């Protein structure tokens, strides 16, 4: 085929030379032929474009060079991987279209039209071959048929024009630049030859033995009749046409007639190229007749005639070796199978190295096509081909080969290999960073093989790729959470994967503030998971958020009991005793349990104090960070017990004498405790934070500028949490004036002003929130909060109409679903209507 494709893209120069009296076209073609042979397509393109830039170039030479440029692009496409060749095809078509537009009246424009049709034919022929390895073969074949029909229509239209043009040209004097009637007749023979090729390729788009295939092959033979009747037997085109006849007869199953045509070549003196092409078809005819030994006898004649070699003949050698490899493997003949396997693999590599990417691609397509048959040999061929394609980073081709291998294995009842090949196809897609497609593929593999030991792992990889695709998209894809929940439902006993899925689902649900779902997910993470300690910490945070919601609904008791039981079970043994040595997870559980009890279960203050003290004093020694957090909770647990607030402050002072850094960490940790506390517990805890803050006053000069700003900001917040709004407003005002570029401080100042009840401060709040909005990035979380707070302040000032107008504008102009405040905006709008 490659020889046919190469000649089909280049024969027009013979016609052109009949109309070109100078040697310029000869020189151009000689140069271009050498560049194409070495696959130096960029240099060939540059040469053509430089010559075509000459405005004084004669139209005959311009036509010749344009044909050459179209051919350069087409051959470049043939030698380029499928995912990168589209541009070359487009350039070939655009070059033809541009010439026909600029030189519509050129005498030889028909040559450009023919070359354009041959480009389509070459594209359709390649598409037809590549459909063999496409995962959706029927769709790929339909696409190939569409291109081939377009090529056929163009060639047929040109042939009809030539039927009228040839005799008319013979009757009229020849004008400068025109093709003679003899040249036009030769052109028509060539057009019909390639029409036959187009019909033959269309035939191969249908199943063997089908009426559509038979009809197309019959039409191909019909197109060859006139050239063969009118050309001398030794005419190069007659030889090509006779070979085309032989191929069509072979495909029709008439091997006897095909053999007779082949024998007739013995009566003709053939060129070395022609001899090699006849030899290659003789090999294929023997293989079609199931006579591989006779094919080997022809191979024994060698691959050269004089110094000439043919990629078509080398490819026929490969077809023979692959056929023998498959036959030996199917019959369990390991020795012969290995022999022909090695021969086939070596020949395939040799063909690619010697004849280029196009032929390498053809070899791969052959291996996949042969491998789609039944038997052990098919699987071995497909596996090795797919592995080799992957090593070459030909990912799309490797995926297709693995898919075909999986289908062949499944068809043969080999479930293990069916899973393995389908799994590898998905892995290649993952390597190619096609994450969404890989995710879908892994999921299909998992559900198609649910009983396979690695089905759960395949499904987890579907989740992994959905995570990657979400990272690329910048947002969670809908299928990510669906896959996580699906994994927990379908593979609940898969110890190696369930922990990861549960942990990721917990992260996902906590990020969208679905505390119930987050708690349920994190609770499913087992102690064997490397994420177990982190999961327990996250579980505690989510459970406290859930308790906060339930507390506002006066429905916290049952959930509080569950939390107590769960975290106690992590700390104590079956007899209720505390551990001799504390693990990281047990210490994390103590912090969570203490925080929950201090916020929502005040009747266990003494036992909470004892738990914290035990964890602080036990081996191994806790980390400084954990110790600071535990001490902060211990101070709160002591202070909350009647008559012991002085003892708590004395304990805080003792901790503060150790170092300024420790006291600073304690102050910050108490602040975190305040923020996590219920509304009823906040004031007392905020007072405690302020008292600890007082201990920092003498050491303020030891702090860095950033540390001083942090302490001052936290003190302002503590004033607000303690209900001391006047002091909070004064402190925040000073901070806001001093740090006017600190968005967090400006926002906190606006919030504390909004909490006030008097009109003057509310007016200040309105101005402050407007400043915050103006300085915030549009559509950021702070910007949306500022807009909501402006409307709320207007409402509190009695300007319900202004608040409603702002909300309606935002509902019309912005996606409030992204703000996280959509429901708050709607509720405020409803209040404005009353």
C-alpha positions in Angstrom: 0.0 0.0 0.0 2.7 2.5 0.9 4.3 2.1 -2.6 0.8 2.7 -4.1 0.2 5.7 -1.8 3.6 7.1 -2.6 3.1 6.7 -6.4 -0.5 8.0 -6.0 0.8 11.2 -4.5 3.6 11.7 -7.0 2.7 10.4 -10.5 1.3 13.8 -11.6 4.8 15.0 -12.2 5.0 12.7 -15.2 2.0 14.5 -16.7 3.4 17.9 -15.7 6.6 17.2 -17.5 4.7 16.7 -20.7 3.6 20.3 -20.5 6.7 21.9 -19.0 9.4 22.6 -21.6 12.1 23.7 -19.2 14.1 21.6 -16.8 13.0 23.6 -13.7 10.2 21.1 -12.9 12.7 18.3 -13.3 15.1 19.9 -10.8 12.4 20.7 -8.3 11.0 17.2 -8.4 14.5 15.6 -8.0 15.2 17.8 -5.0 11.8 17.2 -3.4 12.0 13.4 -4.1 15.3 13.3 -2.2 14.0 15.3 0.7 10.8 13.2 1.0 12.8 10.0 0.8 14.8 11.2 3.9 11.5 12.5 5.5 12.9 16.0 5.6 9.4 17.5 5.1 10.1 20.9 6.6 13.0 21.5 4.2 10.8 20.3 1.3 8.0 22.7 2.4 10.5 25.6 2.7 11.9 24.9 -0.8 8.4 24.9 -2.4 7.2 28.0 -0.5 10.4 30.0 -1.4 9.9 29.1 -5.1 6.2 29.9 -5.0 6.9 33.3 -3.5 8.4 34.4 -6.9 5.6 36.5 -8.5 7.1 36.0 -12.0 7.0 32.2 -11.8 5.4 30.7 -14.9 2.0 29.1 -14.3 3.2 25.7 -15.4 6.0 25.7 -12.8 3.6 27.2 -10.2 1.3 24.2 -10.8 4.1 21.8 -10.6 5.4 23.2 -7.3 1.9 23.4 -5.8 1.4 19.7 -6.6 4.7 19.0 -5.0 3.8 21.0 -1.9 0.5 19.2 -1.5 2.3 15.9 -1.7 4.9 17.0 0.9 2.0 17.8 3.4 0.2 14.5 2.6 3.4 12.4 3.0 4.2 14.3 6.2 0.7 13.4 7.5 1.2 9.7 6.6 4.5 9.7 8.7 3.0 11.5 11.7 1.3 10.0 14.7 -2.5 10.1 14.6 -2.9 12.8 17.2 -0.6 15.2 15.5 -1.2 14.8 11.8 -4.4 16.8 11.3 -2.6 20.0 10.6 -0.6 18.5 7.8 -3.8 17.1 6.2 -5.5 20.5 6.5 -2.5 22.3 4.9 -2.6 19.9 1.9 -6.3 20.7 1.3 -5.8 24.4 2.0 -2.9 24.6 -0.5 -5.0 23.1 -3.2 -8.0 25.3 -2.4 -5.8 28.4 -2.4 -4.4 27.6 -5.9 -7.8 26.9 -7.3 -9.1 30.2 -5.9 -6.2 32.3 -7.1 -5.8 30.6 -10.5 -9.3 29.4 -11.4 -8.6 29.9 -15.1 -5.3 28.1 -15.2 -5.1 25.6 -18.0 -3.7 22.9 -15.8 -5.8 23.5 -12.7 -7.2 20.0 -13.2 -3.9 18.6 -12.0 -4.4 20.4 -8.6 -7.9 19.0 -8.3 -6.6 15.4 -9.0 -3.8 15.8 -6.4 -6.4 17.1 -3.9 -8.5 14.0 -4.5 -5.5 11.8 -4.1 -4.8 13.5 -0.7 -8.3 12.5 0.4 -7.8 9.0 -0.9 -4.5 8.6 1.0 -6.2 9.9 4.1 -9.2 7.6 3.8 -6.9 4.6 3.1 -4.9 5.2 6.3 -8.1 5.8 8.3 -9.5 2.5 7.0 -6.3 0.7 8.2 -6.3 2.4 11.5 -9.9 1.6 12.2 -8.6 -2.0 12.9 -7.3 -0.9 16.3 -9.9 1.7 17.1 -11.9 1.0 20.3 -15.1 2.1 18.4 -14.3 0.3 15.1 -17.8 0.8 13.6 -17.6 4.6 14.1 -14.0 4.7 12.8 -14.9 2.7 9.7 -17.8 5.1 9.1 -15.4 8.0 9.2 -13.0 6.3 6.8 -15.9 5.5 4.4 -16.9 9.2 4.5 -13.4 10.4 3.4 -13.2 7.6 0.8 -16.5 8.5 -0.7 -15.5 12.2 -0.9 -12.3 11.1 -2.7 -14.3 8.9 -5.0 -16.8 11.7 -5.8 -14.0 14.1 -6.7 -12.2 11.5 -8.9 -15.5 10.4 -10.6 -16.3 14.1 -11.4 -12.9 14.6 -12.9 -13.3 11.4 -14.9 -16.6 12.6 -16.3 -15.0 15.9 -17.3 -12.1 14.1 -19.0 -14.6 12.0 -21.1 -15.6 15.2 -22.8 -12.3 17.0 -22.6 -10.0 14.4 -24.3 -11.7 14.3 -27.7 -12.3 18.1 -27.7 -8.6 18.7 -27.0 -7.7 16.4 -29.9 -9.8 18.5 -32.3 -8.5 21.9 -31.3 -5.0 23.5 -31.6 -2.9 23.2 -28.4 -2.6 26.5 -26.6 0.5 27.4 -24.5 0.4 25.7 -21.1 -2.3 23.3 -21.9 -2.1 19.5 -21.6 -2.3 17.7 -24.9 -5.0 15.2 -25.6 -2.4 12.4 -25.2 -1.5 13.8 -21.7 -5.2 14.1 -20.8 -5.8 10.5 -21.9 -3.0 9.4 -19.7 -4.4 11.5 -16.9 -7.8 9.8 -17.3 -6.2 6.3 -17.1 -4.6 7.4 -13.9 -7.8 8.8 -12.5 -9.6 5.5 -13.2 -6.8 3.5 -11.6 -7.1 5.6 -8.4 -10.9 5.3 -8.6 -10.3 1.5 -8.5 -8.1 2.0 -5.4 -10.8 4.1 -3.8 -13.5 1.5 -4.4 -11.2 -1.3 -3.2 -10.6 0.7 0.1 -14.3 1.2 0.4 -14.7 -2.6 0.0 -12.3 -3.2 2.9 -14.6 -1.1 5.1 -17.2 -3.8 5.0 -17.1 -7.4 6.3 -15.6 -10.1 4.2 -18.2 -11.9 2.1 -20.8 -9.1 2.5 -22.7 -7.8 -0.5 -21.3 -4.3 0.0 -17.7 -5.6 -0.2 -18.4 -7.6 -3.3 -20.1 -4.7 -5.0 -17.2 -2.3 -4.3 -14.6 -4.8 -5.4 -16.6 -5.4 -8.6 -16.7 -1.7 -9.3 -13.0 -1.4 -8.7 -12.4 -4.1 -11.4 -14.7 -2.3 -13.7 -12.7 0.9 -13.4 -9.5 -0.9 -14.4 -10.9 -2.3 -17.7 -10.3 0.8 -19.9 -6.7 1.4 -18.8 -5.8 -2.2 -19.3 -7.4 -2.3 -22.8 -5.7 0.9 -24.0 -2.3 0.6 -22.3 0.6 -1.6 -23.5 1.3 -4.4 -21.1 4.7 -3.0 -20.1 3.4 0.5 -19.4 4.1 1.3 -15.7 0.5 2.1 -15.1 -0.7 -1.1 -16.8 1.5 -3.1 -14.4 0.0 -1.2 -11.4 -3.5 -1.8 -12.8 -2.8 -5.5 -13.3 -1.6 -5.7 -9.7 -4.7 -3.9 -8.5 -6.8 -6.5 -10.4 -4.9 -9.3 -8.7 -5.5 -7.8 -5.3 -9.2 -7.3 -5.9 -9.6 -10.9 -7.1 -7.7 -12.2 -4.1 -10.1 -10.2 -1.8 -13.1 -11.6 -3.7 -11.7 -15.1 -2.9 -10.9 -16.0 -6.5 -7.4 -17.1 -5.8 -7.2 -19.1 -9.1 -7.8 -16.0 -11.3 -5.5 -14.0 -9.1 -2.8 -16.5 -9.6 -3.3 -16.5 -13.4 -2.9 -12.7 -13.5 0.3 -13.0 -11.4 1.7 -15.6 -13.8 1.1 -13.2 -16.8 3.8 -10.9 -15.4 6.4 -13.4 -16.4 5.8 -12.4 -20.0 6.6 -8.8 -19.3 10.0 -7.2 -18.7 9.5 -5.6 -15.4 11.6 -2.9 -13.6 13.2 -3.9 -10.3 10.5 -1.9 -8.5 7.7 -3.8 -10.3 9.3 -7.2 -9.7 9.4 -6.6 -6.0 5.7 -5.5 -6.0 4.7 -8.6 -7.9 6.7 -10.7 -5.5 5.0 -9.1 -2.5 1.5 -9.8 -4.0 2.6 -13.4 -4.7 3.4 -13.9 -1.0 0.0 -12.5 0.0 -1.8 -14.7 -2.4 0.0 -17.8 -0.9 -1.0 -16.7 2.6 -4.6 -16.2 1.5 -4.5 -19.7 0.1 -3.2 -21.0 3.4 0.2 -22.0 1.9 2.7 -20.4 4.2 5.5 -22.7 3.1 5.1 -21.5 -0.5 5.2 -17.9 0.8 8.5 -18.7 2.6 9.8 -20.1 -0.7 9.1 -16.8 -2.4 10.7 -15.0 0.5 13.8 -17.1 -0.2 14.2 -15.2 -3.5 15.4 -12.3 -1.4 14.3 -8.7 -0.7 16.3 -7.1 -3.4 16.5 -6.9 -7.2 19.8 -5.3 -8.1 20.1 -2.6 -5.5 16.4 -1.9 -5.2 14.4 -2.7 -2.1 10.7 -2.3 -1.5 8.9 -1.5 1.7 5.9 -3.4 0.3 7.9 -6.6 0.0 9.5 -6.2 3.4 6.0 -5.8 4.8 4.9 -9.0 3.1 7.8 -10.8 4.8 6.4 -9.5 8.1 2.9 -10.7 7.3 4.3 -14.2 6.7 6.3 -14.3 10.0 3.3 -13.0 12.0 1.0 -15.6 10.5 3.5 -18.4 11.3 4.0 -17.0 14.8 0.3 -17.1 15.5 -0.1 -20.6 14.0 2.7 -22.0 16.2 1.4 -20.3 19.3 -2.1 -21.5 18.7 -0.8 -25.1 18.5 1.3 -24.7 21.6 4.5 -25.2 19.7 6.7 -23.0 21.9 9.9 -23.5 19.9 8.4 -22.6 16.6 6.3 -19.8 18.2 9.4 -18.2 19.7 11.3 -18.5 16.5 8.7 -16.7 14.4 7.9 -14.3 17.2 11.5 -13.1 17.3 11.6 -13.0 13.5 8.5 -10.9 13.3 9.5 -8.5 16.0 13.0 -8.0 14.4 11.4 -7.5 11.0 8.9 -5.0 12.3 11.6 -2.9 13.9 13.7 -3.2 10.8 10.9 -1.9 8.6 10.3 1.1 10.8 14.0 1.9 11.0 14.5 1.4 7.2 11.3 2.8 5.8 10.1 5.3 8.4 7.2 6.0 10.7 4.4 5.2 8.2 5.7 1.7 7.8 6.3 1.3 11.5 2.7 2.2 12.0 1.6 -0.3 9.3 3.5 -3.0 11.2 1.8 -2.2 14.4 -1.6 -2.2 12.8 -0.9 -5.6 11.3 0.1 -7.1 14.6 -3.1 -5.8 16.3 -5.3 -7.0 13.4 -3.8 -10.5 13.5 -3.9 -10.5 17.2 -7.7 -10.0 17.2 -8.1 -13.6 16.2 -8.6 -16.4 18.7 -6.1 -18.5 20.4 -3.0 -18.0 22.7 -1.0 -16.7 19.7 -3.4 -13.8 19.3 -3.0 -12.7 22.9 0.7 -13.0 22.8 0.9 -10.9 19.7 -1.4 -8.2 21.1 0.3 -8.1 24.4 3.8 -7.6 23.0 2.5 -5.1 20.4 0.7 -3.1 23.1 3.7 -3.1 25.5 6.0 -2.0 22.7 3.6 0.9 21.7 3.5 2.0 25.4 7.3 2.0 25.5 7.3 4.2 22.4 4.9 6.5 24.3 2.4 5.9 21.5 -0.4 6.1 24.1 -3.5 6.2 21.9 -2.2 3.2 19.9 -1.2 1.3 23.0 -4.7 1.8 24.6 -6.3 0.5 21.4 -4.0 -2.5 21.4 -4.7 -3.3 25.0 -8.4 -3.0 24.4 -8.3 -5.4 21.5 -6.3 -7.8 23.7 -8.9 -7.6 26.5 -11.7 -8.2 24.0 -9.9 -11.2 22.5 -9.2 -12.7 26.0 -12.8 -12.1 27.1 -14.1 -13.7 23.9 -11.9 -16.8 24.7 -13.1 -17.0 28.3 -9.8 -15.9 29.7 -11.0 -13.6 32.5 -7.6 -13.0 34.1 -6.0 -11.7 30.9 -9.2 -9.8 30.0 -8.9 -7.9 33.3 -5.1 -7.4 33.0 -5.3 -5.9 29.5 -8.3 -3.7 30.3 -6.5 -2.5 33.5 -3.3 -1.7 31.5 -5.3 0.3 28.9 -6.6 2.5 31.8 -3.1 2.8 33.2 -1.8 4.1 29.9 -4.6 6.6 29.8 -3.7 7.7 33.3 0.0 8.1 32.2 -1.2 10.2 29.3 -2.9 12.5 31.8 -6.3 11.9 30.3 -7.7 11.7 33.8 -11.4 11.8 33.2 -11.2 9.2 30.5 -9.0 7.0 32.7 -11.4 7.4 35.6 -14.3 6.2 33.5 -12.2 3.3 32.1 -11.1 2.1 35.5 -14.7 2.2 36.7 -15.8 0.0 33.8 -12.9 -2.4 34.4 -13.9 -2.7 38.1 -17.6 -3.4 37.4 -16.9 -5.7 34.5 -14.8 -7.8 36.9 -16.4 -7.3 40.3 -15.2 -10.7 41.6 -11.6 -10.1 40.6 -9.2 -9.7 43.5 -8.0 -6.3 42.2 -11.4 -5.0 41.1 -11.6 -2.7 44.2 -8.1 -1.4 43.4 -9.3 -0.6 39.8 -12.2 1.3 41.2 -10.0 3.2 43.6 -7.8 4.3 40.7 -11.0 5.6 39.1 -11.3 7.8 42.1 -7.6 8.8 42.0 -8.1 9.9 38.4 -11.3 11.8 39.2 -9.3 13.6 41.9 -6.6 14.5 39.3 -9.2 15.7 36.8 -10.8 17.8 39.5 -7.4 19.4 40.3 -7.0 20.2 36.7 -10.5 21.7 36.5 -10.0 23.7 39.6 -13.2 22.3 41.2 -14.6 18.9 42.3 -16.2 17.1 39.4 -19.6 15.7 40.3 -18.5 12.1 39.7 -15.8 12.3 42.3 -18.1 12.2 45.3 -20.3 9.6 43.5 -17.4 7.3 43.0 -16.4 7.6 46.7 -19.8 6.7 47.9 -20.0 4.0 45.3 -16.8 2.5 46.5 -18.0 2.3 50.1 -21.2 0.6 49.0 -19.8 -1.9 46.5 -16.4 -2.9 48.2 -17.1 -2.5 52.0 -14.7 -5.4 52.8 -11.8 -4.3 50.7 -9.4 -3.4 53.6 -6.7 -2.0 51.2 -8.9 0.5 49.5 -11.9 1.3 51.8 -9.8 3.4 54.2 -8.6 5.7 51.5 -12.0 6.1 50.0 -13.5 6.8 53.4 -10.8 9.4 54.3 -11.2 11.2 51.0 -15.0 11.2 51.3 -14.6 12.7 54.8 -12.4 15.4 53.4 -14.9 16.1 50.7 -18.0 16.3 52.9 -16.2 18.5 55.5 -15.2 20.9 52.8 -18.8 21.4 51.9 -19.9 21.5 55.5 -22.0 18.4 55.5 -21.0 17.5 59.0 -23.2 14.4 59.3 -21.8 12.8 56.1 -18.2 13.8 57.1 -18.5 12.2 60.5 -19.9 9.0 59.0 -17.1 8.8 56.5 -14.2 9.5 58.9 -15.6 7.0 61.4 -15.1 4.3 58.7 -11.3 4.8 58.6 -9.7 1.9 60.3 -6.6 1.9 62.7 -4.6 0.2 59.9 -4.8 3.3 57.7 -1.7 5.5 57.5 -4.2 8.4 57.6 -5.9 7.2 60.8 -4.5 9.8 63.2 -5.4 12.6 60.8 -8.8 11.1 60.3 -9.5 11.1 64.0 -8.4 14.8 64.3 -10.7 15.7 61.3 -13.5 13.6 62.8 -13.3 15.5 66.0 -13.5 18.9 64.2 -16.5 17.7 62.1 -18.3 16.2 65.1 -17.9 19.5 67.0 -19.4 21.3 64.0 -22.3 18.9 63.9 -22.8 19.4 67.7 -22.9 23.1 67.2 -25.7 22.8 64.7 -27.6 20.5 66.9 -27.1 22.7 69.9 -28.7 25.6 68.1 -31.7 23.3 67.6 -31.7 22.1 71.3 -31.1 18.5 70.1 -27.5 17.8 71.2 -27.9 15.1 73.9 -28.1 11.9 71.8 -25.2 13.0 69.5 -23.1 14.1 72.4 -23.5 10.6 73.9 -22.4 9.0 70.7 -19.3 11.2 70.5 -18.4 10.5 74.1 -18.7 6.7 73.6 -16.7 6.8 70.4 -13.7 8.8 71.7 -13.7 7.1 75.0 -13.4 3.8 73.2 -10.3 5.1 71.4 -8.7 6.0 74.7 -9.7 3.3 77.2 -9.3 -0.5 77.0 -12.1 -3.0 77.3 -11.9 -2.8 81.2 -12.1 1.0 81.1 -8.5 1.6 82.0 -6.2 4.2 80.5 -3.2 3.2 78.4 0.3 2.8 79.9 1.8 4.4 76.8 -0.2 6.8 74.8 -0.3 6.7 71.0 -0.6 9.8 68.8 -4.2 8.8 68.0 -5.2 8.4 71.6 -3.8 11.8 72.5 -5.6 13.4 69.5 -8.8 11.7 70.8 -8.3 13.2 74.3 -8.1 16.7 72.8 -11.3 16.2 70.8 -13.2 14.6 73.7 -12.1 17.4 76.1 -13.1 20.1 73.6 -16.5 18.4 73.0 -17.2 18.1 76.8 -16.1 21.6 77.6 -18.4 23.0 74.9 -21.4 20.7 75.1 -21.2 18.5 78.2 -20.3 20.6 81.3 -21.1 17.8 83.8 -17.9 15.9 83.0 -15.4 18.6 83.9 -13.6 16.7 86.6 -13.1 13.5 84.5 -12.0 15.6 81.6 -9.4 17.3 83.8 -8.1 13.9 84.9 -7.9 12.6 81.3 -5.9 15.6 80.2 -3.5 15.3 83.1 -3.0 11.6 82.5 -2.2 12.2 78.8 0.1 15.0 79.7 2.2 13.0 82.2 2.2 9.6 80.5 4.9 8.2 78.2 6.1 8.8 75.6 6.5 12.6 76.1 4.0 14.5 73.9 5.0 17.0 71.2 5.2 20.7 72.2 2.3 21.5 70.0 0.1 18.9 71.5 1.2 19.9 75.1 0.2 23.5 74.5 -3.2 22.5 73.2 -3.8 20.1 76.1 -2.7 22.7 78.7 -5.1 25.3 77.2 -8.0 22.8 77.5 -6.9 21.8 81.0 -6.9 25.5 82.1 -10.5 25.8 80.8 -11.6 22.6 82.4 -10.2 23.8 85.8 -11.6 27.3 85.4 -15.1 26.0 84.6 -15.3 24.1 87.9 -16.9 26.1 90.8 -14.4 28.0 92.9 -11.3 27.0 90.9 -10.9 29.9 88.5 -8.0 31.3 90.6 -6.3 27.9 90.4 -6.7 27.9 86.6 -5.0 31.4 86.4 -2.2 30.3 88.7 -1.6 27.3 86.4 -1.6 29.7 83.4 1.0 31.9 85.2 3.2 28.9 85.9 3.1 27.9 82.2 3.9 31.5 81.2 7.0 31.7 83.3 8.6 28.9 81.2 9.0 31.1 78.2 7.4 33.9 76.2 6.8 31.6 73.3 5.0 29.1 75.4 2.7 31.8 76.9 2.1 33.1 73.4 1.1 29.6 72.1 -1.2 29.2 75.1 -2.9 32.5 74.5 -3.4 31.5 70.8 -4.7 28.1 71.8 -7.2 29.5 74.3 -8.4 31.8 71.5 -9.0 28.7 69.3 -10.9 27.1 72.1 -13.1 30.3 72.4 -13.9 30.3 68.7 -14.9 26.6 68.8 -17.0 27.0 71.9 -20.8 27.3 72.0 -22.3 30.8 72.3 -23.2 30.3 75.9 -19.6 29.2 76.8 -17.8 32.0 74.8 -18.0 34.9 77.3 -16.3 33.1 80.2 -13.7 31.6 78.0 -13.0 34.9 76.4 -12.5 36.5 79.8 -10.0 33.7 80.6 -8.2 34.5 77.3 -8.0 38.2 78.2 -6.5 37.4 81.6 -3.8 35.2 79.9 -3.3 38.1 77.5 -2.6 40.3 80.5 0.2 38.0 81.4 1.8 38.8 78.0 1.8 42.6 78.6 5.2 42.7 80.4 6.7 40.6 77.7 5.2 42.6 74.7 8.5 44.2 73.8 10.0 40.7 73.2 7.5 39.9 70.5 8.0 40.6 66.8 5.9 43.1 64.9 3.7 40.4 63.5 3.3 38.7 66.8 2.3 42.0 68.4 -0.3 42.6 65.7 -1.6 39.0 66.2 -2.0 39.5 70.0 -3.7 42.8 69.6 -6.1 41.5 67.0 -6.9 38.4 69.2 -7.5 40.7 72.2 -9.9 42.8 70.2 -11.8 39.6 69.3 -11.7 38.4 72.9 -13.3 41.7 73.9 -16.1 41.1 71.4 -16.6 37.4 72.5 -16.7 38.5 76.2 -19.5 41.0 75.4 -17.3 44.0 76.0 -18.2 45.7 72.7 -17.0 49.2 73.5 -13.5 48.0 74.2 -13.7 45.8 71.1 -14.7 48.7 68.9 -12.0 51.0 70.3 -9.3 48.3 69.8 -10.4 47.4 66.3 -10.6 51.0 65.3 -7.0 51.6 66.3 -5.9 48.4 64.5 -7.9 49.4 61.3 -6.3 52.8 61.2 -2.8 51.4 61.8 -3.1 48.5 59.4 -5.4 49.8 56.7 -4.2 47.2 54.1 -5.0 44.2 56.4 -8.2 42.8 55.0 -8.9 40.5 57.9 -8.6 43.4 60.5 -10.8 45.7 58.3 -13.4 42.9 58.1 -13.3 42.2 61.8 -13.8 45.9 62.6 -16.8 46.1 60.3 -18.3 42.9 61.9 -18.0 44.3 65.5 -19.6 47.6 64.4 -22.5 45.6 62.8 -23.1 43.8 66.1 -23.9 47.2 67.7 -27.5 48.4 68.2 -27.1 52.2 68.1 -27.5 54.0 64.8 -24.2 55.9 64.9 -22.2 52.7 65.0 -24.4 51.0 62.4 -23.7 54.0 60.0 -20.0 53.5 60.7 -20.5 49.8 60.0 -22.1 50.6 56.6 -19.2 52.8 55.6 -16.7 50.2 56.8 -18.3 47.3 54.9 -18.4 49.4 51.8 -14.6 50.0 52.2 -14.1 46.3 52.7 -16.1 45.5 49.5 -14.2 48.1 47.5 -10.8 46.7 48.5 -11.8 43.0 48.1 -11.3 41.0 44.9 -14.7 40.8 43.2 -16.6 37.6 43.8 -14.2 36.5 46.5 -15.6 35.2 49.8 -14.8 38.5 51.6 -16.4 40.5 48.7 -19.7 38.4 49.0 -19.7 38.7 52.8 -19.2 42.5 52.5 -22.1 42.8 50.1 -24.3 40.7 52.4 -23.3 42.8 55.4 -24.0 46.0 53.6 -27.6 44.8 52.9 -27.9 43.6 56.5 -26.7 47.0 57.8 -29.2 48.8 55.6 -31.9 46.6 56.9 -30.9 47.3 60.6 -30.9 51.0 59.8 -34.4 50.7 58.5 -33.6 51.1 54.8 -35.4 47.9 53.7 -35.9 49.2 50.2 -32.2 49.8 49.7 -31.3 46.4 51.2 -33.8 44.6 48.9 -32.6 46.5 45.8 -29.0 45.5 46.5 -30.0 41.8 47.0 -32.1 41.7 43.8 -29.2 43.2 41.8 -26.8 40.7 43.1 -29.2 37.8 42.4 -29.5 39.0 38.8 -25.9 39.9 38.2 -23.9 37.3 40.2 -23.9 33.6 40.9 -24.8 33.6 44.6 -24.5 29.9 44.6 -20.7 30.4 44.7 -20.9 32.8 47.6 -21.9 30.2 50.2 -24.4 32.9 51.4 -27.3 32.3 48.9 -29.8 31.2 51.5 -28.8 34.1 53.8 -29.3 36.6 51.0 -32.8 35.1 50.3 -33.8 35.1 54.0 -32.8 38.7 54.4 -34.8 39.6 51.2 -37.8 38.0 52.8 -37.4 40.0 56.0 -37.2 43.2 53.9 -40.7 42.5 52.6 -42.3 42.5 56.1 
